[in-house]
Amino acid sequence: MTIQATELLQLFAKANKLGLTVEVNEDKDGDYVVRIFEMYSPRDFDEYVVITQTGEKTWNKGNPLDYVMETLDRKLDEQEQKRIKAEKRKELIARLTPEERELLDLK
């Protein structure tokens, strides 16, 4: 199945939102290897997608594009949940009285 330009752009946009690094190289067969990873801790996230010269998705060398997209979607969802939780915490702390903040050692 041929990869669409918009699929590739979505992949790059999601990686960018997560602050991940995207690297594209050509392998010995002339296929394109797209690596998406965390710059300073690739052990936390390091995925490869391989696209053939004819623009076909291939999973015999790397992960399927759909799998990587789903993984990025999960990470984006986790990031959004953390943001919501932090916002709720901030709102909750703002409602506390100065005495309650002091008792909780929040300043």
C-alpha positions as CSV (number, residue, x, y, z in Angstrom):
1,M,0.0,0.0,0.0
2,T,1.4,3.4,-1.0
3,I,2.0,5.9,1.7
4,Q,0.3,9.3,1.2
5,A,2.2,12.6,1.7
6,T,-0.4,13.6,4.2
7,E,0.3,10.5,6.3
8,L,4.0,11.3,6.4
9,L,3.2,14.9,7.3
10,Q,0.9,13.7,10.1
11,L,3.7,11.5,11.4
12,F,6.1,14.5,11.5
13,A,3.5,16.8,13.0
14,K,2.7,14.4,15.9
15,A,6.4,13.8,16.5
16,N,7.0,17.5,16.6
17,K,4.1,18.0,19.1
18,L,5.8,15.5,21.4
19,G,9.2,17.2,21.0
20,L,10.7,14.1,19.3
21,T,13.5,14.1,16.8
22,V,12.8,12.9,13.3
23,E,15.7,11.7,11.1
24,V,15.4,10.4,7.6
25,N,18.1,8.4,5.9
26,E,18.5,6.1,2.9
27,D,19.5,2.5,3.5
28,K,21.7,0.2,1.4
29,D,18.6,-0.8,-0.6
30,G,17.6,2.8,-1.4
31,D,14.7,2.7,0.9
32,Y,14.0,5.6,3.3
33,V,14.3,4.9,7.0
34,V,12.4,7.4,9.1
35,R,13.6,7.3,12.7
36,I,11.6,9.0,15.5
37,F,13.2,9.2,18.8
38,E,13.8,11.2,22.0
39,M,17.1,13.1,21.5
40,Y,18.6,12.7,24.9
41,S,17.0,9.4,25.9
42,P,16.3,7.2,22.9
43,R,15.8,4.2,25.1
44,D,12.5,5.8,26.2
45,F,11.2,6.2,22.6
46,D,12.9,5.0,19.4
47,E,10.8,3.9,16.4
48,Y,11.6,3.2,12.8
49,V,9.4,3.3,9.7
50,V,10.7,2.2,6.4
51,I,9.3,3.5,3.1
52,T,10.4,1.9,-0.2
53,Q,11.6,3.8,-3.2
54,T,8.2,3.3,-4.8
55,G,6.5,4.9,-1.8
56,E,5.3,1.6,-0.4
57,K,4.9,0.9,3.4
58,T,7.0,-2.0,4.5
59,W,7.2,-3.7,7.8
60,N,9.8,-6.3,7.1
61,K,12.5,-3.8,8.0
62,G,10.9,-1.5,10.5
63,N,7.6,-1.0,12.3
64,P,4.3,-0.5,10.3
65,L,3.4,3.2,9.9
66,D,0.0,2.6,11.4
67,Y,1.6,1.1,14.6
68,V,3.9,4.1,15.0
69,M,1.0,6.5,14.4
70,E,-1.0,4.8,17.1
71,T,2.0,4.9,19.4
72,L,2.3,8.6,18.8
73,D,-1.4,9.1,19.4
74,R,-1.2,7.3,22.7
75,K,1.8,9.5,23.8
76,L,-0.1,12.6,22.7
77,D,-3.1,11.5,24.7
78,E,-0.9,10.9,27.8
79,Q,0.6,14.3,27.3
80,E,-2.8,15.9,27.2
81,Q,-4.0,14.0,30.3
82,K,-0.9,15.2,32.2
83,R,-1.6,18.8,31.1
84,I,-5.3,18.5,32.2
85,K,-4.2,17.1,35.6
86,A,-1.6,19.9,36.1
87,E,-4.3,22.5,35.2
88,K,-6.8,21.0,37.7
89,R,-4.1,20.8,40.4
90,K,-3.2,24.5,39.8
91,E,-6.9,25.4,40.0
92,L,-7.3,23.4,43.2
93,I,-4.3,25.1,44.8
94,A,-5.6,28.5,43.8
95,R,-8.8,27.8,45.8
96,L,-7.0,27.1,49.0
97,T,-6.8,29.6,51.7
98,P,-3.3,30.9,52.7
99,E,-3.6,28.9,55.9
100,E,-4.4,25.7,54.0
101,R,-1.5,26.3,51.6
102,E,0.9,26.7,54.5
103,L,-0.4,23.5,56.2
104,L,0.2,21.7,52.9
105,D,3.6,23.4,52.6
106,L,2.6,25.0,49.3
107,K,3.8,28.5,48.7
